[in-house]
Amino acid sequence: MRPLRDDFGMSDMADMDTASAPADIGAVPRHFHRRLGFVIAGGILIFDQLFKYLVTYPLQLASHGRHGIEITSFFNLTWTENRGVSMGFFYAETDVMRWVLVAMTLGIATFVGFWLWRERARDDAIALALVLGGAIGNIIDRARLGYVIDYADLHIGEWRPFLIFNLADAAITIGVLILLARALLLREKTAAKESR
């Protein structure tokens, strides 16, 4: 009978898919991270659309003018119709440009969805879920309305460190920052190991 470990101390099961056989007792199957990711993406999408509904209909934010509704001394709800993508880039002035943006962002969201489906690391799956949920929320707006509803106006006096944004934008930004931070940390760990 063959031993379960070879001379290098590696388990025979190490190359098997973690969904069918975790390499150790504490391992979480890949399909759990996948499920968690899609649940988080769905939650972001639902809350994003709910907040947009609230500012559009019950609050009728568009009728409040350019200063909107003051929540605190540094945060207002201010209606903005964003016809571009993140940070107002690629402004869609025509209907053709609008659908080009929809197609482009749908392609990116599809890529992120496939990446999430294959991702094994929990933290990366969560970050990808934030990006996916936010992207789909903004795609729905752009396809349905021709623009993305933005409402979150964070400011210090008249200075605004960010453009007016929404929950989907925040989720995308946080997700991308997590992915970048993890990539940099993993690169540093790899470089440290190789230098030993």
Backbone as CSV, one residue per row, in Angstrom:
resi,resn,N_x,N_y,N_z,CA_x,CA_y,CA_z,C_x,C_y,C_z
1,MET,0.849,-1.188,0.000,0.000,0.000,0.000,0.890,1.246,0.000
2,ARG,0.555,2.222,-0.879,1.362,3.437,-1.013,1.115,4.378,0.152
3,PRO,2.148,5.075,0.632,1.928,6.060,1.691,1.162,7.255,1.125
4,LEU,0.445,7.945,2.005,-0.316,9.123,1.583,0.595,10.299,1.267
5,ARG,1.816,10.323,1.780,2.724,11.449,1.518,3.966,10.943,0.813
6,ASP,4.464,11.746,-0.113,5.684,11.342,-0.808,6.911,11.889,-0.074
7,ASP,8.069,11.766,-0.675,9.308,12.181,-0.028,9.376,13.680,0.232
8,PHE,8.609,14.463,-0.496,8.636,15.916,-0.327,7.611,16.394,0.683
9,GLY,6.885,15.469,1.303,5.892,15.835,2.307,4.615,16.376,1.697
10,MET,4.408,16.154,0.411,3.217,16.656,-0.262,2.164,15.561,-0.280
11,SER,0.949,15.948,-0.037,-0.153,14.999,-0.061,-0.441,14.564,-1.491
12,ASP,-0.818,13.295,-1.673,-1.216,12.813,-2.995,-2.453,13.546,-3.486
13,MET,-3.226,14.098,-2.562,-4.463,14.774,-2.939,-4.231,16.231,-3.302
14,ALA,-3.015,16.731,-3.218,-2.750,18.159,-3.426,-3.154,18.636,-4.802
15,ASP,-3.031,17.740,-5.810,-3.359,18.150,-7.171,-4.836,17.985,-7.498
16,MET,-5.585,17.393,-6.584,-7.014,17.182,-6.849,-7.786,18.464,-6.615
17,ASP,-8.931,18.602,-7.240,-9.809,19.767,-7.078,-10.287,19.820,-5.638
18,THR,-10.136,20.992,-5.010,-10.530,21.123,-3.606,-12.028,20.977,-3.431
19,ALA,-12.797,21.127,-4.503,-14.245,20.970,-4.386,-14.601,19.532,-4.076
20,SER,-13.800,18.555,-4.587,-14.117,17.157,-4.362,-13.375,16.568,-3.175
21,ALA,-12.160,17.060,-2.890,-11.389,16.506,-1.788,-10.409,17.540,-1.254
22,PRO,-10.758,18.201,-0.160,-9.828,19.175,0.422,-8.519,18.522,0.808
23,ALA,-7.411,19.271,0.672,-6.091,18.720,0.954,-5.879,18.496,2.441
24,ASP,-6.592,19.256,3.288,-6.494,19.008,4.717,-7.853,19.286,5.360
25,ILE,-7.985,18.889,6.603,-9.268,18.953,7.297,-9.802,20.389,7.354
26,GLY,-8.903,21.372,7.547,-9.330,22.762,7.698,-9.598,23.478,6.382
27,ALA,-9.321,22.834,5.241,-9.499,23.493,3.952,-10.971,23.686,3.646
28,VAL,-11.271,24.821,3.013,-12.646,25.098,2.598,-12.733,24.816,1.107
29,PRO,-13.723,24.041,0.671,-13.832,23.721,-0.753,-13.996,24.980,-1.606
30,ARG,-13.453,24.919,-2.823,-13.504,26.062,-3.732,-14.940,26.482,-4.005
31,HIS,-15.854,25.518,-4.124,-17.236,25.873,-4.452,-17.880,26.710,-3.351
32,PHE,-17.353,26.625,-2.099,-17.877,27.479,-1.025,-17.542,28.950,-1.302
33,HIS,-16.295,29.223,-1.712,-15.882,30.590,-2.034,-16.666,31.117,-3.229
34,ARG,-16.903,30.229,-4.188,-17.674,30.589,-5.373,-19.088,31.014,-4.960
35,ARG,-19.713,30.180,-4.140,-21.074,30.476,-3.667,-21.105,31.774,-2.874
36,LEU,-20.150,31.917,-1.959,-20.051,33.129,-1.148,-19.896,34.359,-2.044
37,GLY,-19.048,34.253,-3.051,-18.821,35.360,-3.970,-20.086,35.775,-4.696
38,PHE,-20.819,34.810,-5.227,-22.033,35.156,-5.974,-23.143,35.669,-5.056
39,VAL,-23.177,35.198,-3.817,-24.141,35.746,-2.845,-23.809,37.207,-2.539
40,ILE,-22.518,37.494,-2.323,-22.102,38.885,-2.055,-22.409,39.769,-3.265
41,ALA,-22.095,39.295,-4.472,-22.374,40.069,-5.686,-23.874,40.349,-5.804
42,GLY,-24.693,39.335,-5.523,-26.152,39.526,-5.564,-26.621,40.529,-4.526
43,GLY,-26.030,40.472,-3.323,-26.389,41.420,-2.268,-26.037,42.851,-2.641
44,ILE,-24.851,43.040,-3.218,-24.433,44.381,-3.662,-25.411,44.898,-4.720
45,LEU,-25.757,44.041,-5.672,-26.679,44.423,-6.743,-28.046,44.832,-6.183
46,ILE,-28.579,44.035,-5.269,-29.898,44.321,-4.690,-29.880,45.636,-3.913
47,PHE,-28.876,45.824,-3.051,-28.825,47.057,-2.252,-28.564,48.281,-3.138
48,ASP,-27.730,48.118,-4.162,-27.473,49.223,-5.082,-28.767,49.671,-5.761
49,GLN,-29.521,48.724,-6.286,-30.768,49.067,-6.969,-31.814,49.601,-5.989
50,LEU,-31.819,49.085,-4.766,-32.749,49.580,-3.745,-32.456,51.040,-3.404
51,PHE,-31.181,51.373,-3.165,-30.819,52.762,-2.846,-31.150,53.696,-4.007
52,LYS,-30.901,53.240,-5.227,-31.219,54.065,-6.395,-32.732,54.280,-6.523
53,TYR,-33.489,53.256,-6.214,-34.954,53.400,-6.222,-35.388,54.426,-5.168
54,LEU,-34.814,54.339,-3.968,-35.188,55.251,-2.878,-34.877,56.706,-3.209
55,VAL,-33.695,56.966,-3.786,-33.360,58.361,-4.097,-34.150,58.869,-5.301
56,THR,-34.578,57.960,-6.187,-35.324,58.373,-7.377,-36.786,58.655,-7.069
57,TYR,-37.446,57.763,-6.335,-38.903,57.874,-6.150,-39.312,58.420,-4.776
58,PRO,-39.132,57.688,-3.674,-39.590,58.257,-2.399,-38.937,59.604,-2.060
59,LEU,-37.616,59.718,-2.239,-36.922,60.969,-1.895,-36.989,62.019,-3.011
60,GLN,-37.273,61.575,-4.239,-37.312,62.465,-5.409,-36.117,63.425,-5.403
61,LEU,-34.952,62.829,-5.316,-33.712,63.590,-5.154,-33.450,64.558,-6.310
62,ALA,-33.881,64.187,-7.512,-33.641,65.047,-8.678,-34.293,66.422,-8.518
63,SER,-35.361,66.512,-7.732,-36.080,67.784,-7.571,-35.458,68.683,-6.498
64,HIS,-34.410,68.229,-5.835,-33.800,68.988,-4.736,-32.674,69.920,-5.184
65,GLY,-32.422,70.003,-6.468,-31.397,70.927,-6.955,-29.990,70.400,-6.770
66,ARG,-29.018,71.286,-7.015,-27.631,70.812,-7.054,-27.020,70.576,-5.682
67,HIS,-27.631,71.048,-4.603,-27.097,70.791,-3.262,-27.755,69.583,-2.605
68,GLY,-28.849,69.111,-3.158,-29.483,67.892,-2.682,-29.995,67.969,-1.262
69,ILE,-29.900,66.852,-0.558,-30.368,66.738,0.823,-29.153,66.602,1.735
70,GLU,-29.014,67.500,2.689,-27.874,67.435,3.613,-28.147,66.398,4.691
71,ILE,-27.264,65.432,4.793,-27.374,64.381,5.815,-26.503,64.761,7.008
72,THR,-25.255,65.126,6.736,-24.336,65.625,7.774,-23.595,66.816,7.177
73,SER,-22.692,67.416,7.952,-21.922,68.555,7.446,-20.939,68.141,6.352
74,PHE,-20.696,66.829,6.199,-19.738,66.365,5.188,-20.331,65.374,4.190
75,PHE,-21.647,65.118,4.292,-22.264,64.148,3.378,-23.657,64.593,2.978
76,ASN,-23.868,64.730,1.672,-25.180,65.058,1.116,-25.632,63.945,0.184
77,LEU,-26.924,63.883,-0.033,-27.467,63.095,-1.139,-27.714,64.085,-2.263
78,THR,-27.012,63.925,-3.372,-27.090,64.864,-4.493,-27.298,64.087,-5.793
79,TRP,-28.343,64.425,-6.520,-28.687,63.721,-7.761,-27.694,64.058,-8.865
80,THR,-27.130,63.014,-9.474,-26.248,63.185,-10.626,-26.515,62.066,-11.623
81,GLU,-26.610,62.441,-12.887,-26.773,61.455,-13.963,-25.420,61.287,-14.643
82,ASN,-24.766,60.180,-14.358,-23.422,59.913,-14.876,-23.536,59.169,-16.209
83,ARG,-23.180,59.856,-17.277,-23.258,59.253,-18.611,-21.914,58.687,-19.063
84,GLY,-20.917,58.733,-18.181,-19.614,58.146,-18.482,-19.424,56.876,-17.662
85,VAL,-18.189,56.463,-17.515,-17.885,55.338,-16.625,-17.202,55.905,-15.398
86,SER,-16.473,55.096,-14.683,-15.849,55.514,-13.438,-15.121,56.846,-13.592
87,MET,-15.348,57.740,-12.641,-14.740,59.066,-12.613,-15.113,59.919,-13.836
88,GLY,-16.235,59.576,-14.498,-16.719,60.383,-15.609,-15.971,60.190,-16.923
89,PHE,-15.084,59.178,-17.013,-14.364,58.934,-18.263,-15.307,58.347,-19.312
90,PHE,-14.919,58.441,-20.584,-15.681,57.886,-21.710,-17.134,58.361,-21.701
91,TYR,-17.310,59.635,-21.645,-18.640,60.226,-21.590,-19.428,59.850,-22.838
92,ALA,-20.625,59.285,-22.657,-21.464,58.828,-23.771,-22.440,59.923,-24.168
93,GLU,-22.102,60.648,-25.230,-22.955,61.747,-25.686,-24.057,61.280,-26.621
94,THR,-23.867,60.132,-27.248,-24.863,59.624,-28.194,-25.381,58.274,-27.720
95,ASP,-26.486,57.855,-28.342,-27.070,56.562,-28.012,-26.125,55.420,-28.387
96,VAL,-25.383,55.604,-29.489,-24.423,54.583,-29.913,-23.336,54.420,-28.849
97,MET,-22.814,55.551,-28.353,-21.782,55.491,-27.312,-22.314,54.839,-26.045
98,ARG,-23.576,55.125,-25.723,-24.197,54.500,-24.542,-24.141,52.982,-24.664
99,TRP,-24.541,52.440,-25.823,-24.566,50.983,-25.987,-23.163,50.396,-26.117
100,VAL,-22.219,51.191,-26.624,-20.813,50.750,-26.624,-20.331,50.577,-25.183
101,LEU,-20.687,51.557,-24.319,-20.310,51.460,-22.900,-20.986,50.265,-22.232
102,VAL,-22.261,50.040,-22.558,-22.969,48.873,-21.996,-22.248,47.592,-22.408
103,ALA,-21.916,47.472,-23.696,-21.241,46.264,-24.190,-19.868,46.095,-23.552
104,MET,-19.117,47.205,-23.446,-17.775,47.150,-22.867,-17.827,46.715,-21.397
105,THR,-18.715,47.344,-20.623,-18.790,47.011,-19.197,-19.394,45.624,-18.983
106,LEU,-20.286,45.199,-19.888,-20.825,43.842,-19.802,-19.733,42.816,-20.066
107,GLY,-18.850,43.113,-21.023,-17.717,42.226,-21.291,-16.794,42.111,-20.085
108,ILE,-16.519,43.245,-19.429,-15.673,43.242,-18.226,-16.343,42.449,-17.112
109,ALA,-17.662,42.671,-16.930,-18.393,41.950,-15.878,-18.392,40.446,-16.137
110,THR,-18.514,40.051,-17.403,-18.479,38.623,-17.758,-17.122,38.024,-17.418
111,PHE,-16.051,38.740,-17.754,-14.693,38.290,-17.416,-14.546,38.123,-15.908
112,VAL,-15.023,39.117,-15.139,-14.933,39.059,-13.671,-15.742,37.875,-13.141
113,GLY,-16.917,37.635,-13.733,-17.748,36.493,-13.319,-17.043,35.167,-13.525
114,PHE,-16.382,34.994,-14.686,-15.617,33.765,-14.934,-14.447,33.651,-13.971
115,TRP,-13.780,34.752,-13.705,-12.649,34.755,-12.764,-13.134,34.334,-11.382
116,LEU,-14.264,34.902,-10.962,-14.837,34.533,-9.659,-15.175,33.045,-9.623
117,TRP,-15.724,32.511,-10.697,-16.099,31.097,-10.769,-14.888,30.184,-10.551
118,ARG,-13.723,30.625,-11.037,-12.522,29.792,-10.951,-11.635,30.118,-9.752
119,GLU,-11.930,31.210,-9.053,-11.054,31.678,-7.965,-11.065,30.725,-6.777
120,ARG,-9.870,30.416,-6.265,-9.734,29.518,-5.112,-9.550,30.271,-3.799
121,ALA,-9.015,31.490,-3.844,-8.732,32.247,-2.623,-9.972,33.013,-2.174
122,ARG,-10.332,32.859,-0.906,-11.538,33.501,-0.374,-11.506,35.017,-0.505
123,ASP,-10.391,35.641,-0.112,-10.315,37.101,-0.139,-10.430,37.647,-1.561
124,ASP,-9.818,36.967,-2.516,-9.936,37.388,-3.914,-11.364,37.199,-4.414
125,ALA,-12.013,36.104,-3.990,-13.406,35.865,-4.393,-14.317,36.973,-3.869
126,ILE,-14.088,37.416,-2.635,-14.890,38.501,-2.066,-14.659,39.798,-2.843
127,ALA,-13.399,40.101,-3.145,-13.077,41.319,-3.901,-13.715,41.277,-5.288
128,LEU,-13.624,40.143,-5.960,-14.238,39.999,-7.283,-15.754,40.132,-7.209
129,ALA,-16.343,39.627,-6.126,-17.795,39.737,-5.938,-18.228,41.199,-5.813
130,LEU,-17.437,41.991,-5.100,-17.741,43.423,-4.971,-17.713,44.099,-6.341
131,VAL,-16.689,43.774,-7.131,-16.568,44.356,-8.471,-17.740,43.910,-9.349
132,LEU,-18.061,42.624,-9.309,-19.123,42.078,-10.159,-20.484,42.669,-9.814
133,GLY,-20.834,42.681,-8.524,-22.128,43.224,-8.107,-22.270,44.692,-8.474
134,GLY,-21.211,45.470,-8.246,-21.239,46.888,-8.591,-21.342,47.115,-10.086
135,ALA,-20.584,46.341,-10.858,-20.609,46.497,-12.318,-21.994,46.205,-12.879
136,ILE,-22.626,45.132,-12.414,-23.956,44.787,-12.919,-24.977,45.854,-12.535
137,GLY,-24.857,46.387,-11.314,-25.768,47.456,-10.891,-25.697,48.659,-11.808
138,ASN,-24.490,49.068,-12.174,-24.327,50.221,-13.069,-24.717,49.900,-14.511
139,ILE,-24.495,48.657,-14.935,-24.908,48.244,-16.286,-26.430,48.318,-16.412
140,ILE,-27.140,47.873,-15.393,-28.609,47.929,-15.419,-29.082,49.366,-15.602
141,ASP,-28.500,50.297,-14.842,-28.861,51.718,-14.977,-28.630,52.216,-16.392
142,ARG,-27.438,51.960,-16.900,-27.073,52.511,-18.206,-27.946,51.926,-19.310
143,ALA,-28.247,50.628,-19.238,-29.096,49.997,-20.253,-30.538,50.492,-20.142
144,ARG,-31.025,50.671,-18.929,-32.425,51.055,-18.707,-32.665,52.542,-18.890
145,LEU,-31.732,53.378,-18.410,-31.957,54.829,-18.359,-31.082,55.637,-19.307
146,GLY,-29.947,55.067,-19.708,-28.995,55.813,-20.510,-27.936,56.502,-19.681
147,TYR,-28.034,56.410,-18.378,-27.055,56.992,-17.452,-27.073,56.193,-16.154
148,VAL,-26.057,56.410,-15.335,-25.972,55.769,-14.023,-26.383,56.793,-12.971
149,ILE,-27.240,56.385,-12.054,-27.678,57.272,-10.973,-26.602,57.318,-9.901
150,ASP,-26.055,58.513,-9.661,-25.104,58.736,-8.574,-25.756,59.671,-7.565
151,TYR,-25.435,59.496,-6.284,-26.128,60.270,-5.245,-25.272,60.560,-4.014
152,ALA,-24.215,59.812,-3.781,-23.425,59.957,-2.551,-22.404,61.073,-2.738
153,ASP,-22.579,62.163,-2.006,-21.757,63.369,-2.156,-20.974,63.600,-0.865
154,LEU,-19.746,63.089,-0.850,-18.867,63.220,0.309,-18.004,64.457,0.117
155,HIS,-17.985,65.355,1.105,-17.240,66.605,0.930,-16.755,67.153,2.265
156,ILE,-15.735,67.987,2.188,-15.245,68.722,3.356,-15.358,70.195,2.963
157,GLY,-16.386,70.851,3.447,-16.696,72.192,2.981,-17.076,72.123,1.512
158,GLU,-16.375,72.884,0.687,-16.626,72.842,-0.761,-15.698,71.859,-1.475
159,TRP,-14.719,71.302,-0.745,-13.767,70.373,-1.352,-14.343,68.969,-1.394
160,ARG,-14.315,68.355,-2.574,-14.830,67.008,-2.757,-13.682,66.084,-3.174
161,PRO,-13.268,65.189,-2.267,-12.162,64.287,-2.616,-12.557,63.275,-3.685
162,PHE,-13.871,63.056,-3.858,-14.380,62.117,-4.862,-15.474,62.805,-5.663
163,LEU,-15.683,62.318,-6.874,-16.882,62.710,-7.603,-18.079,62.077,-6.899
164,ILE,-19.262,62.593,-7.159,-20.474,61.998,-6.576,-20.574,60.562,-7.086
165,PHE,-20.876,59.625,-6.195,-20.828,58.208,-6.531,-22.060,57.485,-5.997
166,ASN,-22.091,56.172,-6.161,-23.177,55.344,-5.637,-22.593,54.094,-4.974
167,LEU,-23.452,53.250,-4.448,-22.993,52.041,-3.768,-22.210,51.135,-4.714
168,ALA,-22.671,51.020,-5.965,-21.977,50.177,-6.942,-20.551,50.672,-7.175
169,ASP,-20.379,51.990,-7.321,-19.042,52.565,-7.510,-18.141,52.253,-6.314
170,ALA,-18.703,52.414,-5.113,-17.922,52.143,-3.893,-17.496,50.675,-3.842
171,ALA,-18.416,49.759,-4.186,-18.100,48.330,-4.169,-17.001,48.008,-5.178
172,ILE,-17.113,48.569,-6.383,-16.093,48.333,-7.417,-14.731,48.839,-6.942
173,THR,-14.700,50.051,-6.399,-13.437,50.641,-5.941,-12.805,49.815,-4.830
174,ILE,-13.603,49.424,-3.835,-13.087,48.619,-2.723,-12.578,47.272,-3.232
175,GLY,-13.339,46.631,-4.119,-12.928,45.350,-4.680,-11.609,45.435,-5.424
176,VAL,-11.459,46.474,-6.262,-10.216,46.648,-7.021,-9.045,46.920,-6.075
177,LEU,-9.266,47.745,-5.051,-8.195,48.036,-4.086,-7.755,46.773,-3.341
178,ILE,-8.715,45.918,-2.966,-8.364,44.652,-2.300,-7.528,43.782,-3.230
179,LEU,-7.947,43.669,-4.489,-7.199,42.846,-5.456,-5.781,43.379,-5.644
180,LEU,-5.642,44.706,-5.770,-4.315,45.299,-5.940,-3.442,45.086,-4.708
181,ALA,-4.025,45.306,-3.523,-3.261,45.135,-2.284,-2.798,43.695,-2.126
182,ARG,-3.688,42.740,-2.410,-3.319,41.323,-2.282,-2.252,40.940,-3.311
183,ALA,-2.355,41.478,-4.531,-1.350,41.179,-5.562,0.012,41.710,-5.136
184,LEU,0.042,42.918,-4.590,1.314,43.495,-4.135,1.890,42.711,-2.959
185,LEU,1.031,42.337,-2.001,1.508,41.578,-0.845,2.034,40.215,-1.254
186,LEU,1.326,39.539,-2.165,1.779,38.219,-2.617,3.097,38.335,-3.375
187,ARG,3.252,39.410,-4.157,4.496,39.615,-4.884,5.654,39.844,-3.923
188,GLU,5.401,40.626,-2.864,6.444,40.876,-1.863,6.823,39.596,-1.129
189,LYS,5.819,38.778,-0.801,6.110,37.502,-0.119,6.935,36.594,-1.016
190,THR,6.577,36.534,-2.315,7.317,35.695,-3.265,8.751,36.190,-3.400
191,ALA,8.927,37.526,-3.507,10.271,38.094,-3.633,11.097,37.798,-2.385
192,ALA,10.477,37.871,-1.198,11.186,37.600,0.058,11.628,36.145,0.125
193,LYS,10.780,35.225,-0.341,11.132,33.796,-0.333,12.277,33.517,-1.290
194,GLU,12.234,34.152,-2.474,13.262,33.908,-3.478,14.620,34.485,-3.056
195,SER,14.604,35.528,-2.223,15.856,36.153,-1.793,16.542,35.383,-0.664
196,ARG,15.851,34.413,-0.080,16.460,33.624,0.995,17.439,32.614,0.467
